[in-house]
Amino acid sequence: MAASHIWVSPLRPHSNVGVSDLGLRRCVDMRCNWDLERLPRWECCCLSVLAQRAITPVEDEKPLIPQVETSEAIDQVQDTQSRGFHKDLNLLPKPLSATDIFSSPRNSAKVRVAYQGMPGAYGEAAALKAYPKCETVPCEEFEAAFKAVELWLVDKAVLPIESSVGGSIHRNYDLLLRHRLHIVGEVQMVVNHCLLGLPGVQKEELKRVLSHPQALDQCDMILTKLGVVRVSTDDTAGAALMVAASGERDSGVIASDRAAEIYGLNILLEKIQDDDDNITRFLILAREPIIPGTDRPHKTSIVFTLEEGPGMLFKALAVFASRDINLTKIESRPQRKRPLRVVDDSNKGSARYFDYLFYIDFEASMAEPRAQHAMAHLQEFASFLRVLGCYATDSAL
Ligand SMILES: O=C(O)C(=O)C[C@]1(C(=O)O)C=C[C@@H](O)C=C1
């Protein structure tokens, strides 16, 4: 029986990993090629993957619905096989979603790092750059990765925060504030996009190209030249999976060379981004902050709000300038809970102010007195101030 047909029976209570009944689960470990006769043995190599996905209900969690192998599923596999793909896409790990989070027992000495997207996404590469021996955990959405850390399902999350071409990833700025995680590091990654297609397909045959919106933007010139329709997906590797699964010969993908390998697609063009130096900066998030050092260059990330008044932002920025502290990033986001603030009647009641959150990264460690003084000074007139993290600067591209 093919590995794609392997289903694992309910896990019995397993004291050393603390897993209770998981329901019927398909073997999701790509390395697992156990046959049906051997399934009752819980020491199966896929145990780690299953254990990693064990469930403890959280507030908004839907109960896990046991999966059963349906005739459609079998048809799908046979259909895929008949199209001749050498990769069995059913064996890919299913990414976690925000409503599909469960707590995880630890059965691995490896650091587990969550990222958004499917295997082969750039987030996975960033996680492996930061922790070369880590176990990567795919998540459907950014928020699922935040929750996975909070629920001890993983140790860290690695999420994109800005791109040299596309700018800030606003969703993650907002999530940084909504969740109580700490920034413990950063990863700068050169992103080299490839144009992928099904085996045997020429780039001239493509009518549409699927990818993450950032990747589509970063490859604007080649897409315009090809005259294709752009289709947005949640992540680049997810786009590769879709095309591999659909077998649509007129659909191409922008994704990594690793995604091509995982999903059995051919690389039609390499390094197709408009800007050669296409760099994405990822943040490493953890439950606990690190103790800041002064042994090597550090950055500190903060978020604050200011009282209304002329020159307030100027005053805020002056706390850094007067101490010779260099700012590497400033971002403002509307404050969601009070997106619009109407002034009181004494001010005629007609003026409306937007309240903004200011996110700043500056080049100093919180272990340095100048950074501590700058924060104390800022606190004098900031209505809210939080240090999101202090971490070593990543200068290795
Ligand atoms: O889709 C992916 O592969 C991602 O890792 C996400 C992401 C992003 O959010 O910017 C990361 C890097 C690339 O710039 C394109 C997409």
The ligand as an SDF file (V2000), in Angstrom:
LIG
                    3D

 16 16  0  0  0  0  0  0  0  0999 V2000
    5.1230   33.1940    0.9410 O   0  0  0  0  0  0  0  0  0  0  0  0
    6.2110   32.9770    1.4310 C   0  0  0  0  0  0  0  0  0  0  0  0
    6.9790   32.0970    1.0170 O   0  0  0  0  0  0  0  0  0  0  0  0
    6.6580   33.7740    2.5840 C   0  0  0  0  0  0  0  0  0  0  0  0
    7.5210   33.3640    3.3090 O   0  0  0  0  0  0  0  0  0  0  0  0
    6.0490   35.1210    2.7900 C   0  0  0  0  0  0  0  0  0  0  0  0
    6.7990   36.2610    2.1210 C   0  0  0  0  0  0  0  0  0  0  0  0
    6.2580   37.6290    2.6640 C   0  0  0  0  0  0  0  0  0  0  0  0
    5.3360   37.6750    3.4570 O   0  0  0  0  0  0  0  0  0  0  0  0
    6.7920   38.6490    2.2540 O   0  0  0  0  0  0  0  0  0  0  0  0
    8.2240   36.2330    2.4490 C   0  0  0  0  0  0  0  0  0  0  0  0
    9.1660   36.5820    1.5810 C   0  0  0  0  0  0  0  0  0  0  0  0
    8.8690   36.9400    0.1730 C   0  0  0  0  0  0  0  0  0  0  0  0
    9.0430   38.3250    0.1040 O   0  0  0  0  0  0  0  0  0  0  0  0
    7.4830   36.6300   -0.2120 C   0  0  0  0  0  0  0  0  0  0  0  0
    6.5710   36.2540    0.6790 C   0  0  0  0  0  0  0  0  0  0  0  0
  1  2  2  0
  2  3  1  0
  2  4  1  0
  4  5  2  0
  4  6  1  0
  6  7  1  0
  7  8  1  0
  7 11  1  0
  7 16  1  0
  8  9  2  0
  8 10  1  0
 11 12  2  0
 12 13  1  0
 13 14  1  0
 13 15  1  0
 15 16  2  0
M  END
$$$$
